[in-house]
């Protein structure tokens, strides 16, 4: 590897250290309900968003709180020598995408059945330092 490639690779590696990602797959909450909660914490500081999620009554808030804690733990694993409080971590991006449908059957009269289609979703959260 040439010196320019090595310098660029080292620079990219240092930039990736500042970012933490966490994913939550196949959540049985509808994406529309989850997006309402995700929009509230997008762009906020991590500690402030955790406090907001803790006091929200929605079921999606509990799942997102757990996901933010997971992303915070991922960031601390990458940056053991730094403190998350001092770095000013923010929720840079949060995606709520639709996943595959959960298909269930509901009994109907005369031996028939009706299909129930329940949506589930994927949630991805990216933390970045504000500095």
Backbone atoms as SQL, in Angstrom:
CREATE TABLE atoms (id INTEGER PRIMARY KEY, chain TEXT, resi INTEGER, resn TEXT, atom TEXT, x REAL, y REAL, z REAL);
INSERT INTO atoms VALUES
  (1, 'A', 1, 'UNK', 'N', 0.850, -1.167, 0.000),
  (2, 'A', 1, 'UNK', 'CA', 0.000, 0.000, 0.000),
  (3, 'A', 1, 'UNK', 'C', 0.897, 1.233, 0.000),
  (4, 'A', 2, 'UNK', 'N', 0.546, 2.200, -0.865),
  (5, 'A', 2, 'UNK', 'CA', 1.313, 3.431, -0.943),
  (6, 'A', 2, 'UNK', 'C', 1.078, 4.316, 0.262),
  (7, 'A', 3, 'UNK', 'N', 1.914, 5.315, 0.405),
  (8, 'A', 3, 'UNK', 'CA', 1.815, 6.183, 1.578),
  (9, 'A', 3, 'UNK', 'C', 0.534, 7.014, 1.556),
  (10, 'A', 4, 'UNK', 'N', 0.101, 7.476, 0.356),
  (11, 'A', 4, 'UNK', 'CA', -1.134, 8.267, 0.292),
  (12, 'A', 4, 'UNK', 'C', -2.347, 7.421, 0.668),
  (13, 'A', 5, 'UNK', 'N', -2.383, 6.166, 0.203),
  (14, 'A', 5, 'UNK', 'CA', -3.503, 5.285, 0.546),
  (15, 'A', 5, 'UNK', 'C', -3.520, 4.991, 2.035),
  (16, 'A', 6, 'UNK', 'N', -2.342, 4.795, 2.604),
  (17, 'A', 6, 'UNK', 'CA', -2.268, 4.496, 4.036),
  (18, 'A', 6, 'UNK', 'C', -2.743, 5.686, 4.867),
  (19, 'A', 7, 'UNK', 'N', -2.348, 6.885, 4.470),
  (20, 'A', 7, 'UNK', 'CA', -2.780, 8.088, 5.188),
  (21, 'A', 7, 'UNK', 'C', -4.299, 8.244, 5.087),
  (22, 'A', 8, 'UNK', 'N', -4.850, 8.018, 3.891),
  (23, 'A', 8, 'UNK', 'CA', -6.298, 8.132, 3.702),
  (24, 'A', 8, 'UNK', 'C', -7.041, 7.056, 4.489),
  (25, 'A', 9, 'UNK', 'N', -6.482, 5.841, 4.516),
  (26, 'A', 9, 'UNK', 'CA', -7.122, 4.753, 5.270),
  (27, 'A', 9, 'UNK', 'C', -7.102, 5.041, 6.764),
  (28, 'A', 10, 'UNK', 'N', -6.000, 5.572, 7.267),
  (29, 'A', 10, 'UNK', 'CA', -5.916, 5.923, 8.687),
  (30, 'A', 10, 'UNK', 'C', -6.898, 7.037, 9.035),
  (31, 'A', 11, 'UNK', 'N', -7.050, 7.986, 8.126),
  (32, 'A', 11, 'UNK', 'CA', -7.992, 9.087, 8.356),
  (33, 'A', 11, 'UNK', 'C', -9.429, 8.562, 8.425),
  (34, 'A', 12, 'UNK', 'N', -9.779, 7.649, 7.484),
  (35, 'A', 12, 'UNK', 'CA', -11.124, 7.060, 7.509),
  (36, 'A', 12, 'UNK', 'C', -11.365, 6.253, 8.780),
  (37, 'A', 13, 'UNK', 'N', -10.333, 5.544, 9.228),
  (38, 'A', 13, 'UNK', 'CA', -10.464, 4.734, 10.439),
  (39, 'A', 13, 'UNK', 'C', -10.711, 5.612, 11.660),
  (40, 'A', 14, 'UNK', 'N', -10.034, 6.750, 11.740),
  (41, 'A', 14, 'UNK', 'CA', -10.242, 7.676, 12.858),
  (42, 'A', 14, 'UNK', 'C', -11.636, 8.293, 12.811),
  (43, 'A', 15, 'UNK', 'N', -12.135, 8.584, 11.607),
  (44, 'A', 15, 'UNK', 'CA', -13.488, 9.144, 11.479),
  (45, 'A', 15, 'UNK', 'C', -14.547, 8.127, 11.899),
  (46, 'A', 16, 'UNK', 'N', -14.323, 6.861, 11.596),
  (47, 'A', 16, 'UNK', 'CA', -15.272, 5.810, 11.980),
  (48, 'A', 16, 'UNK', 'C', -15.301, 5.592, 13.492),
  (49, 'A', 17, 'UNK', 'N', -14.208, 5.916, 14.167),
  (50, 'A', 17, 'UNK', 'CA', -14.182, 5.759, 15.617),
  (51, 'A', 17, 'UNK', 'C', -15.157, 6.701, 16.299),
  (52, 'A', 18, 'UNK', 'N', -15.404, 7.859, 15.685),
  (53, 'A', 18, 'UNK', 'CA', -16.279, 8.850, 16.293),
  (54, 'A', 18, 'UNK', 'C', -17.756, 8.532, 16.089),
  (55, 'A', 19, 'UNK', 'N', -18.049, 7.578, 15.199),
  (56, 'A', 19, 'UNK', 'CA', -19.438, 7.240, 14.879),
  (57, 'A', 19, 'UNK', 'C', -19.779, 5.866, 15.447),
  (58, 'A', 20, 'UNK', 'N', -20.965, 5.755, 16.018),
  (59, 'A', 20, 'UNK', 'CA', -21.446, 4.461, 16.527),
  (60, 'A', 20, 'UNK', 'C', -22.793, 4.152, 15.877),
  (61, 'A', 21, 'UNK', 'N', -22.985, 2.895, 15.522),
  (62, 'A', 21, 'UNK', 'CA', -24.215, 2.469, 14.848),
  (63, 'A', 21, 'UNK', 'C', -24.839, 1.324, 15.639),
  (64, 'A', 22, 'UNK', 'N', -26.161, 1.335, 15.726),
  (65, 'A', 22, 'UNK', 'CA', -26.891, 0.219, 16.335),
  (66, 'A', 22, 'UNK', 'C', -28.136, -0.034, 15.490),
  (67, 'A', 23, 'UNK', 'N', -28.501, -1.298, 15.347),
  (68, 'A', 23, 'UNK', 'CA', -29.661, -1.678, 14.543),
  (69, 'A', 23, 'UNK', 'C', -30.606, -2.552, 15.361),
  (70, 'A', 24, 'UNK', 'N', -31.870, -2.424, 15.054),
  (71, 'A', 24, 'UNK', 'CA', -32.906, -3.231, 15.681),
  (72, 'A', 24, 'UNK', 'C', -33.780, -3.773, 14.565),
  (73, 'A', 25, 'UNK', 'N', -33.809, -5.077, 14.408),
  (74, 'A', 25, 'UNK', 'CA', -34.521, -5.686, 13.291),
  (75, 'A', 25, 'UNK', 'C', -35.809, -6.362, 13.732),
  (76, 'A', 26, 'UNK', 'N', -36.782, -6.371, 12.830),
  (77, 'A', 26, 'UNK', 'CA', -38.058, -7.063, 13.007),
  (78, 'A', 26, 'UNK', 'C', -38.768, -6.689, 14.299),
  (79, 'A', 27, 'UNK', 'N', -38.963, -5.400, 14.487),
  (80, 'A', 27, 'UNK', 'CA', -39.688, -4.900, 15.656),
  (81, 'A', 27, 'UNK', 'C', -41.181, -5.000, 15.371),
  (82, 'A', 28, 'UNK', 'N', -41.959, -5.601, 16.261),
  (83, 'A', 28, 'UNK', 'CA', -43.386, -5.776, 15.978),
  (84, 'A', 28, 'UNK', 'C', -44.235, -4.540, 16.248),
  (85, 'A', 29, 'UNK', 'N', -43.652, -3.358, 16.138),
  (86, 'A', 29, 'UNK', 'CA', -44.384, -2.097, 16.256),
  (87, 'A', 29, 'UNK', 'C', -44.503, -1.510, 14.854),
  (88, 'A', 30, 'UNK', 'N', -45.612, -0.873, 14.553),
  (89, 'A', 30, 'UNK', 'CA', -45.778, -0.341, 13.205),
  (90, 'A', 30, 'UNK', 'C', -44.770, 0.782, 12.958),
  (91, 'A', 31, 'UNK', 'N', -44.265, 0.882, 11.729),
  (92, 'A', 31, 'UNK', 'CA', -43.270, 1.906, 11.422),
  (93, 'A', 31, 'UNK', 'C', -43.788, 3.329, 11.629),
  (94, 'A', 32, 'UNK', 'N', -45.055, 3.536, 11.379),
  (95, 'A', 32, 'UNK', 'CA', -45.620, 4.878, 11.529),
  (96, 'A', 32, 'UNK', 'C', -45.581, 5.341, 12.990),
  (97, 'A', 33, 'UNK', 'N', -45.908, 4.448, 13.907),
  (98, 'A', 33, 'UNK', 'CA', -45.871, 4.792, 15.326),
  (99, 'A', 33, 'UNK', 'C', -44.441, 4.985, 15.802),
  (100, 'A', 34, 'UNK', 'N', -43.525, 4.170, 15.269),
  (101, 'A', 34, 'UNK', 'CA', -42.122, 4.268, 15.669),
  (102, 'A', 34, 'UNK', 'C', -41.503, 5.569, 15.148),
  (103, 'A', 35, 'UNK', 'N', -41.897, 6.000, 13.945),
  (104, 'A', 35, 'UNK', 'CA', -41.346, 7.232, 13.373),
  (105, 'A', 35, 'UNK', 'C', -41.740, 8.461, 14.179),
  (106, 'A', 36, 'UNK', 'N', -42.929, 8.449, 14.776),
  (107, 'A', 36, 'UNK', 'CA', -43.358, 9.584, 15.590),
  (108, 'A', 36, 'UNK', 'C', -42.403, 9.801, 16.757),
  (109, 'A', 37, 'UNK', 'N', -41.970, 8.732, 17.366),
  (110, 'A', 37, 'UNK', 'CA', -41.040, 8.829, 18.498),
  (111, 'A', 37, 'UNK', 'C', -39.632, 9.136, 17.994),
  (112, 'A', 38, 'UNK', 'N', -39.237, 8.542, 16.869),
  (113, 'A', 38, 'UNK', 'CA', -37.892, 8.750, 16.326),
  (114, 'A', 38, 'UNK', 'C', -37.684, 10.201, 15.913),
  (115, 'A', 39, 'UNK', 'N', -38.729, 10.848, 15.406),
  (116, 'A', 39, 'UNK', 'CA', -38.603, 12.241, 14.991),
  (117, 'A', 39, 'UNK', 'C', -38.332, 13.171, 16.167),
  (118, 'A', 40, 'UNK', 'N', -38.790, 12.789, 17.334),
  (119, 'A', 40, 'UNK', 'CA', -38.596, 13.623, 18.520),
  (120, 'A', 40, 'UNK', 'C', -37.126, 13.646, 18.940),
  (121, 'A', 41, 'UNK', 'N', -36.435, 12.510, 18.829),
  (122, 'A', 41, 'UNK', 'CA', -35.058, 12.448, 19.332),
  (123, 'A', 41, 'UNK', 'C', -34.004, 12.711, 18.264),
  (124, 'A', 42, 'UNK', 'N', -34.392, 12.805, 17.011),
  (125, 'A', 42, 'UNK', 'CA', -33.415, 13.042, 15.936),
  (126, 'A', 42, 'UNK', 'C', -32.760, 14.412, 16.121),
  (127, 'A', 43, 'UNK', 'N', -31.422, 14.431, 16.141),
  (128, 'A', 43, 'UNK', 'CA', -30.670, 15.672, 16.271),
  (129, 'A', 43, 'UNK', 'C', -30.435, 16.116, 17.703),
  (130, 'A', 44, 'UNK', 'N', -30.958, 15.401, 18.670),
  (131, 'A', 44, 'UNK', 'CA', -30.787, 15.761, 20.083),
  (132, 'A', 44, 'UNK', 'C', -29.532, 15.123, 20.663),
  (133, 'A', 45, 'UNK', 'N', -29.079, 15.650, 21.782),
  (134, 'A', 45, 'UNK', 'CA', -27.970, 15.027, 22.504),
  (135, 'A', 45, 'UNK', 'C', -28.437, 13.693, 23.065),
  (136, 'A', 46, 'UNK', 'N', -27.485, 12.775, 23.239),
  (137, 'A', 46, 'UNK', 'CA', -27.832, 11.413, 23.649),
  (138, 'A', 46, 'UNK', 'C', -28.461, 11.389, 25.037),
  (139, 'A', 47, 'UNK', 'N', -27.870, 12.100, 25.986),
  (140, 'A', 47, 'UNK', 'CA', -28.406, 12.077, 27.347),
  (141, 'A', 47, 'UNK', 'C', -29.792, 12.719, 27.410),
  (142, 'A', 48, 'UNK', 'N', -29.988, 13.791, 26.646),
  (143, 'A', 48, 'UNK', 'CA', -31.294, 14.442, 26.609),
  (144, 'A', 48, 'UNK', 'C', -32.331, 13.532, 25.956),
  (145, 'A', 49, 'UNK', 'N', -31.929, 12.849, 24.879),
  (146, 'A', 49, 'UNK', 'CA', -32.870, 11.956, 24.201),
  (147, 'A', 49, 'UNK', 'C', -33.227, 10.760, 25.082),
  (148, 'A', 50, 'UNK', 'N', -32.255, 10.237, 25.841),
  (149, 'A', 50, 'UNK', 'CA', -32.561, 9.135, 26.765),
  (150, 'A', 50, 'UNK', 'C', -33.557, 9.579, 27.828),
  (151, 'A', 51, 'UNK', 'N', -33.394, 10.801, 28.312),
  (152, 'A', 51, 'UNK', 'CA', -34.318, 11.324, 29.322),
  (153, 'A', 51, 'UNK', 'C', -35.721, 11.500, 28.725),
  (154, 'A', 52, 'UNK', 'N', -35.795, 11.989, 27.491),
  (155, 'A', 52, 'UNK', 'CA', -37.097, 12.164, 26.850),
  (156, 'A', 52, 'UNK', 'C', -37.773, 10.823, 26.608),
  (157, 'A', 53, 'UNK', 'N', -37.002, 9.834, 26.152),
  (158, 'A', 53, 'UNK', 'CA', -37.572, 8.514, 25.875),
  (159, 'A', 53, 'UNK', 'C', -38.054, 7.823, 27.145),
  (160, 'A', 54, 'UNK', 'N', -37.360, 8.078, 28.247),
  (161, 'A', 54, 'UNK', 'CA', -37.730, 7.438, 29.508),
  (162, 'A', 54, 'UNK', 'C', -39.112, 7.875, 29.977),
  (163, 'A', 55, 'UNK', 'N', -39.475, 9.120, 29.669),
  (164, 'A', 55, 'UNK', 'CA', -40.740, 9.665, 30.163),
  (165, 'A', 55, 'UNK', 'C', -41.865, 9.665, 29.133),
  (166, 'A', 56, 'UNK', 'N', -41.648, 9.064, 27.978),
  (167, 'A', 56, 'UNK', 'CA', -42.712, 8.962, 26.971),
  (168, 'A', 56, 'UNK', 'C', -43.575, 7.738, 27.249),
  (169, 'A', 57, 'UNK', 'N', -44.883, 7.848, 27.064),
  (170, 'A', 57, 'UNK', 'CA', -45.765, 6.714, 27.351),
  (171, 'A', 57, 'UNK', 'C', -45.822, 5.660, 26.243),
  (172, 'A', 58, 'UNK', 'N', -45.328, 5.963, 25.044),
  (173, 'A', 58, 'UNK', 'CA', -45.444, 5.042, 23.918),
  (174, 'A', 58, 'UNK', 'C', -44.584, 3.797, 24.119),
  (175, 'A', 59, 'UNK', 'N', -45.047, 2.690, 23.560),
  (176, 'A', 59, 'UNK', 'CA', -44.293, 1.440, 23.617),
  (177, 'A', 59, 'UNK', 'C', -43.015, 1.541, 22.781),
  (178, 'A', 60, 'UNK', 'N', -43.079, 2.291, 21.689),
  (179, 'A', 60, 'UNK', 'CA', -41.911, 2.453, 20.823),
  (180, 'A', 60, 'UNK', 'C', -40.776, 3.183, 21.547),
  (181, 'A', 61, 'UNK', 'N', -41.103, 4.016, 22.515),
  (182, 'A', 61, 'UNK', 'CA', -40.076, 4.766, 23.243),
  (183, 'A', 61, 'UNK', 'C', -39.183, 3.824, 24.043),
  (184, 'A', 62, 'UNK', 'N', -39.757, 2.777, 24.611),
  (185, 'A', 62, 'UNK', 'CA', -38.955, 1.823, 25.382),
  (186, 'A', 62, 'UNK', 'C', -37.970, 1.092, 24.472),
  (187, 'A', 63, 'UNK', 'N', -38.435, 0.723, 23.283),
  (188, 'A', 63, 'UNK', 'CA', -37.560, 0.023, 22.339),
  (189, 'A', 63, 'UNK', 'C', -36.451, 0.943, 21.832),
  (190, 'A', 64, 'UNK', 'N', -36.784, 2.198, 21.555),
  (191, 'A', 64, 'UNK', 'CA', -35.770, 3.141, 21.085),
  (192, 'A', 64, 'UNK', 'C', -34.777, 3.509, 22.186),
  (193, 'A', 65, 'UNK', 'N', -35.249, 3.550, 23.425),
  (194, 'A', 65, 'UNK', 'CA', -34.338, 3.829, 24.543),
  (195, 'A', 65, 'UNK', 'C', -33.282, 2.730, 24.648),
  (196, 'A', 66, 'UNK', 'N', -33.720, 1.507, 24.501),
  (197, 'A', 66, 'UNK', 'CA', -32.796, 0.380, 24.540),
  (198, 'A', 66, 'UNK', 'C', -31.804, 0.446, 23.379),
  (199, 'A', 67, 'UNK', 'N', -32.277, 0.879, 22.209),
  (200, 'A', 67, 'UNK', 'CA', -31.416, 0.989, 21.041),
  (201, 'A', 67, 'UNK', 'C', -30.393, 2.107, 21.206),
  (202, 'A', 68, 'UNK', 'N', -30.790, 3.226, 21.784),
  (203, 'A', 68, 'UNK', 'CA', -29.855, 4.333, 22.025),
  (204, 'A', 68, 'UNK', 'C', -28.791, 3.893, 23.028),
  (205, 'A', 69, 'UNK', 'N', -29.189, 3.155, 24.050),
  (206, 'A', 69, 'UNK', 'CA', -28.213, 2.640, 25.017),
  (207, 'A', 69, 'UNK', 'C', -27.237, 1.675, 24.361),
  (208, 'A', 70, 'UNK', 'N', -27.721, 0.879, 23.412),
  (209, 'A', 70, 'UNK', 'CA', -26.852, -0.036, 22.689),
  (210, 'A', 70, 'UNK', 'C', -25.848, 0.726, 21.831),
  (211, 'A', 71, 'UNK', 'N', -26.309, 1.776, 21.138),
  (212, 'A', 71, 'UNK', 'CA', -25.404, 2.586, 20.321),
  (213, 'A', 71, 'UNK', 'C', -24.377, 3.291, 21.192),
  (214, 'A', 72, 'UNK', 'N', -24.795, 3.734, 22.370),
  (215, 'A', 72, 'UNK', 'CA', -23.871, 4.374, 23.302),
  (216, 'A', 72, 'UNK', 'C', -22.812, 3.391, 23.785),
  (217, 'A', 73, 'UNK', 'N', -23.217, 2.159, 24.049),
  (218, 'A', 73, 'UNK', 'CA', -22.258, 1.126, 24.451),
  (219, 'A', 73, 'UNK', 'C', -21.295, 0.802, 23.315),
  (220, 'A', 74, 'UNK', 'N', -21.792, 0.800, 22.075),
  (221, 'A', 74, 'UNK', 'CA', -20.919, 0.576, 20.924),
  (222, 'A', 74, 'UNK', 'C', -19.886, 1.696, 20.801),
  (223, 'A', 75, 'UNK', 'N', -20.316, 2.940, 21.048),
  (224, 'A', 75, 'UNK', 'CA', -19.388, 4.065, 20.970),
  (225, 'A', 75, 'UNK', 'C', -18.328, 3.959, 22.065),
  (226, 'A', 76, 'UNK', 'N', -18.755, 3.570, 23.261),
  (227, 'A', 76, 'UNK', 'CA', -17.794, 3.454, 24.362),
  (228, 'A', 76, 'UNK', 'C', -16.821, 2.304, 24.141),
  (229, 'A', 77, 'UNK', 'N', -17.243, 1.263, 23.441),
  (230, 'A', 77, 'UNK', 'CA', -16.332, 0.160, 23.133),
  (231, 'A', 77, 'UNK', 'C', -15.246, 0.612, 22.165),
  (232, 'A', 78, 'UNK', 'N', -15.606, 1.507, 21.238),
  (233, 'A', 78, 'UNK', 'CA', -14.613, 2.020, 20.293),
  (234, 'A', 78, 'UNK', 'C', -13.687, 3.044, 20.929),
  (235, 'A', 79, 'UNK', 'N', -14.218, 3.848, 21.838),
  (236, 'A', 79, 'UNK', 'CA', -13.473, 4.951, 22.453),
  (237, 'A', 79, 'UNK', 'C', -13.399, 4.739, 23.965),
  (238, 'A', 80, 'UNK', 'N', -12.545, 3.845, 24.393),
  (239, 'A', 80, 'UNK', 'CA', -12.454, 3.518, 25.813),
  (240, 'A', 80, 'UNK', 'C', -11.844, 4.649, 26.636),
  (241, 'A', 81, 'UNK', 'N', -10.974, 5.443, 26.020),
  (242, 'A', 81, 'UNK', 'CA', -10.289, 6.490, 26.763),
  (243, 'A', 81, 'UNK', 'C', -11.102, 7.779, 26.862),
  (244, 'A', 82, 'UNK', 'N', -12.241, 7.887, 26.164),
  (245, 'A', 82, 'UNK', 'CA', -13.046, 9.107, 26.161),
  (246, 'A', 82, 'UNK', 'C', -14.302, 8.918, 26.982),
  (247, 'A', 83, 'UNK', 'N', -14.859, 10.033, 27.436),
  (248, 'A', 83, 'UNK', 'CA', -16.084, 10.032, 28.220),
  (249, 'A', 83, 'UNK', 'C', -17.234, 10.517, 27.328),
  (250, 'A', 84, 'UNK', 'N', -18.330, 9.815, 27.325),
  (251, 'A', 84, 'UNK', 'CA', -19.464, 10.157, 26.460),
  (252, 'A', 84, 'UNK', 'C', -20.095, 11.491, 26.859),
  (253, 'A', 85, 'UNK', 'N', -20.073, 11.831, 28.150),
  (254, 'A', 85, 'UNK', 'CA', -20.662, 13.086, 28.602),
  (255, 'A', 85, 'UNK', 'C', -19.900, 14.288, 28.052),
  (256, 'A', 86, 'UNK', 'N', -18.591, 14.196, 28.027),
  (257, 'A', 86, 'UNK', 'CA', -17.764, 15.323, 27.593),
  (258, 'A', 86, 'UNK', 'C', -17.720, 15.471, 26.080),
  (259, 'A', 87, 'UNK', 'N', -17.940, 14.404, 25.337),
  (260, 'A', 87, 'UNK', 'CA', -17.844, 14.451, 23.884),
  (261, 'A', 87, 'UNK', 'C', -19.058, 15.114, 23.239),
  (262, 'A', 88, 'UNK', 'N', -20.159, 15.186, 23.929),
  (263, 'A', 88, 'UNK', 'CA', -21.356, 15.801, 23.363),
  (264, 'A', 88, 'UNK', 'C', -21.938, 14.992, 22.217),
  (265, 'A', 89, 'UNK', 'N', -22.181, 13.717, 22.455),
  (266, 'A', 89, 'UNK', 'CA', -22.733, 12.847, 21.411),
  (267, 'A', 89, 'UNK', 'C', -24.158, 13.264, 21.070),
  (268, 'A', 90, 'UNK', 'N', -24.467, 13.231, 19.777),
  (269, 'A', 90, 'UNK', 'CA', -25.818, 13.539, 19.321),
  (270, 'A', 90, 'UNK', 'C', -26.348, 12.378, 18.488),
  (271, 'A', 91, 'UNK', 'N', -27.666, 12.286, 18.403),
  (272, 'A', 91, 'UNK', 'CA', -28.303, 11.297, 17.535),
  (273, 'A', 91, 'UNK', 'C', -28.301, 11.923, 16.142),
  (274, 'A', 92, 'UNK', 'N', -27.308, 11.557, 15.342),
  (275, 'A', 92, 'UNK', 'CA', -27.135, 12.174, 14.032),
  (276, 'A', 92, 'UNK', 'C', -28.225, 11.744, 13.065),
  (277, 'A', 93, 'UNK', 'N', -28.440, 10.442, 12.960),
  (278, 'A', 93, 'UNK', 'CA', -29.458, 9.917, 12.051),
  (279, 'A', 93, 'UNK', 'C', -30.202, 8.790, 12.739),
  (280, 'A', 94, 'UNK', 'N', -31.468, 8.679, 12.415),
  (281, 'A', 94, 'UNK', 'CA', -32.252, 7.546, 12.887),
  (282, 'A', 94, 'UNK', 'C', -33.243, 7.192, 11.783),
  (283, 'A', 95, 'UNK', 'N', -33.215, 5.958, 11.333),
  (284, 'A', 95, 'UNK', 'CA', -34.074, 5.488, 10.249),
  (285, 'A', 95, 'UNK', 'C', -35.068, 4.491, 10.814),
  (286, 'A', 96, 'UNK', 'N', -36.286, 4.566, 10.352),
  (287, 'A', 96, 'UNK', 'CA', -37.284, 3.548, 10.654),
  (288, 'A', 96, 'UNK', 'C', -37.817, 3.066, 9.311),
  (289, 'A', 97, 'UNK', 'N', -37.422, 1.865, 8.919),
  (290, 'A', 97, 'UNK', 'CA', -37.806, 1.317, 7.633),
  (291, 'A', 97, 'UNK', 'C', -38.760, 0.141, 7.828),
  (292, 'A', 98, 'UNK', 'N', -39.606, -0.051, 6.860),
  (293, 'A', 98, 'UNK', 'CA', -40.553, -1.151, 6.925),
  (294, 'A', 98, 'UNK', 'C', -39.847, -2.472, 6.632),
  (295, 'A', 99, 'UNK', 'N', -40.147, -3.487, 7.396),
  (296, 'A', 99, 'UNK', 'CA', -39.559, -4.820, 7.211),
  (297, 'A', 99, 'UNK', 'C', -40.611, -5.736, 6.604),
  (298, 'A', 100, 'UNK', 'N', -40.359, -7.026, 6.658),
  (299, 'A', 100, 'UNK', 'CA', -41.330, -7.952, 6.087),
  (300, 'A', 100, 'UNK', 'C', -42.580, -8.015, 6.957),
  (301, 'A', 101, 'UNK', 'N', -43.664, -8.370, 6.339),
  (302, 'A', 101, 'UNK', 'CA', -44.951, -8.436, 7.019),
  (303, 'A', 101, 'UNK', 'C', -45.055, -9.701, 7.864),
  (304, 'A', 102, 'UNK', 'N', -45.666, -9.570, 9.010),
  (305, 'A', 102, 'UNK', 'CA', -46.028, -10.738, 9.799),
  (306, 'A', 102, 'UNK', 'C', -47.420, -11.153, 9.353),
  (307, 'A', 103, 'UNK', 'N', -47.588, -12.376, 8.947),
  (308, 'A', 103, 'UNK', 'CA', -48.873, -12.826, 8.428),
  (309, 'A', 103, 'UNK', 'C', -49.511, -13.785, 9.424),
  (310, 'A', 104, 'UNK', 'N', -50.724, -13.454, 9.832),
  (311, 'A', 104, 'UNK', 'CA', -51.465, -14.271, 10.784),
  (312, 'A', 104, 'UNK', 'C', -52.833, -14.585, 10.201),
  (313, 'A', 105, 'UNK', 'N', -53.470, -15.616, 10.724),
  (314, 'A', 105, 'UNK', 'CA', -54.809, -15.985, 10.276),
  (315, 'A', 105, 'UNK', 'C', -55.803, -15.776, 11.416),
  (316, 'A', 106, 'UNK', 'N', -56.961, -15.249, 11.049),
  (317, 'A', 106, 'UNK', 'CA', -58.027, -15.033, 12.014),
  (318, 'A', 106, 'UNK', 'C', -59.217, -15.886, 11.598),
  (319, 'A', 107, 'UNK', 'N', -59.769, -16.648, 12.503),
  (320, 'A', 107, 'UNK', 'CA', -60.911, -17.490, 12.139),
  (321, 'A', 107, 'UNK', 'C', -62.106, -16.647, 11.690),
  (322, 'A', 108, 'UNK', 'N', -62.792, -17.152, 10.702),
  (323, 'A', 108, 'UNK', 'CA', -63.981, -16.483, 10.177),
  (324, 'A', 108, 'UNK', 'C', -65.124, -17.502, 10.176),
  (325, 'A', 109, 'UNK', 'N', -66.336, -17.044, 9.987),
  (326, 'A', 109, 'UNK', 'CA', -67.479, -17.972, 10.009),
  (327, 'A', 109, 'UNK', 'C', -67.418, -19.034, 8.915),
  (328, 'A', 110, 'UNK', 'N', -68.061, -20.155, 9.168),
  (329, 'A', 110, 'UNK', 'CA', -68.219, -21.257, 8.230),
  (330, 'A', 110, 'UNK', 'C', -66.878, -21.857, 7.802),
  (331, 'A', 111, 'UNK', 'N', -65.959, -21.956, 8.721),
  (332, 'A', 111, 'UNK', 'CA', -64.694, -22.637, 8.459),
  (333, 'A', 111, 'UNK', 'C', -63.713, -21.871, 7.594),
  (334, 'A', 112, 'UNK', 'N', -63.977, -20.612, 7.368),
  (335, 'A', 112, 'UNK', 'CA', -63.050, -19.808, 6.566),
  (336, 'A', 112, 'UNK', 'C', -62.019, -19.140, 7.468),
  (337, 'A', 113, 'UNK', 'N', -61.048, -18.482, 6.835),
  (338, 'A', 113, 'UNK', 'CA', -60.035, -17.739, 7.591),
  (339, 'A', 113, 'UNK', 'C', -59.706, -16.460, 6.842),
  (340, 'A', 114, 'UNK', 'N', -59.457, -15.402, 7.590),
  (341, 'A', 114, 'UNK', 'CA', -59.037, -14.130, 7.002),
  (342, 'A', 114, 'UNK', 'C', -57.595, -13.876, 7.403),
  (343, 'A', 115, 'UNK', 'N', -56.839, -13.346, 6.480),
  (344, 'A', 115, 'UNK', 'CA', -55.427, -13.069, 6.735),
  (345, 'A', 115, 'UNK', 'C', -55.276, -11.701, 7.404),
  (346, 'A', 116, 'UNK', 'N', -54.470, -11.661, 8.443),
  (347, 'A', 116, 'UNK', 'CA', -54.118, -10.412, 9.107),
  (348, 'A', 116, 'UNK', 'C', -52.678, -10.102, 8.735),
  (349, 'A', 117, 'UNK', 'N', -52.456, -8.916, 8.199),
  (350, 'A', 117, 'UNK', 'CA', -51.098, -8.515, 7.837),
  (351, 'A', 117, 'UNK', 'C', -50.624, -7.456, 8.817),
  (352, 'A', 118, 'UNK', 'N', -49.596, -7.780, 9.581),
  (353, 'A', 118, 'UNK', 'CA', -49.039, -6.842, 10.546),
  (354, 'A', 118, 'UNK', 'C', -47.685, -6.378, 10.042),
  (355, 'A', 119, 'UNK', 'N', -47.468, -5.104, 10.090),
  (356, 'A', 119, 'UNK', 'CA', -46.181, -4.563, 9.669),
  (357, 'A', 119, 'UNK', 'C', -45.185, -4.660, 10.817),
  (358, 'A', 120, 'UNK', 'N', -43.939, -4.873, 10.460),
  (359, 'A', 120, 'UNK', 'CA', -42.856, -4.759, 11.421),
  (360, 'A', 120, 'UNK', 'C', -41.823, -3.845, 10.788),
  (361, 'A', 121, 'UNK', 'N', -40.775, -3.480, 11.523),
  (362, 'A', 121, 'UNK', 'CA', -39.840, -2.528, 10.964),
  (363, 'A', 121, 'UNK', 'C', -38.413, -2.781, 11.405),
  (364, 'A', 122, 'UNK', 'N', -37.488, -2.098, 10.726),
  (365, 'A', 122, 'UNK', 'CA', -36.072, -2.077, 11.064),
  (366, 'A', 122, 'UNK', 'C', -35.752, -0.662, 11.523),
  (367, 'A', 123, 'UNK', 'N', -34.980, -0.543, 12.590),
  (368, 'A', 123, 'UNK', 'CA', -34.581, 0.773, 13.077),
  (369, 'A', 123, 'UNK', 'C', -33.058, 0.816, 13.104),
  (370, 'A', 124, 'UNK', 'N', -32.476, 1.891, 12.573),
  (371, 'A', 124, 'UNK', 'CA', -31.039, 2.097, 12.589),
  (372, 'A', 124, 'UNK', 'C', -30.767, 3.452, 13.208),
  (373, 'A', 125, 'UNK', 'N', -29.822, 3.496, 14.139),
  (374, 'A', 125, 'UNK', 'CA', -29.480, 4.753, 14.797),
  (375, 'A', 125, 'UNK', 'C', -27.979, 5.000, 14.657),
  (376, 'A', 126, 'UNK', 'N', -27.596, 6.231, 14.370),
  (377, 'A', 126, 'UNK', 'CA', -26.191, 6.608, 14.223),
  (378, 'A', 126, 'UNK', 'C', -25.893, 7.736, 15.176),
  (379, 'A', 127, 'UNK', 'N', -24.914, 7.527, 16.062),
  (380, 'A', 127, 'UNK', 'CA', -24.462, 8.561, 16.993),
  (381, 'A', 127, 'UNK', 'C', -23.192, 9.169, 16.465),
  (382, 'A', 128, 'UNK', 'N', -23.043, 10.477, 16.635),
  (383, 'A', 128, 'UNK', 'CA', -21.842, 11.178, 16.188),
  (384, 'A', 128, 'UNK', 'C', -21.505, 12.227, 17.233),
  (385, 'A', 129, 'UNK', 'N', -20.229, 12.561, 17.350),
  (386, 'A', 129, 'UNK', 'CA', -19.853, 13.590, 18.311),
  (387, 'A', 129, 'UNK', 'C', -20.161, 14.947, 17.724),
  (388, 'A', 130, 'UNK', 'N', -20.550, 15.871, 18.572),
  (389, 'A', 130, 'UNK', 'CA', -20.952, 17.202, 18.123),
  (390, 'A', 130, 'UNK', 'C', -19.749, 18.069, 17.789),
  (391, 'A', 131, 'UNK', 'N', -18.574, 17.670, 18.211),
  (392, 'A', 131, 'UNK', 'CA', -17.390, 18.493, 17.992),
  (393, 'A', 131, 'UNK', 'C', -16.908, 18.428, 16.575);
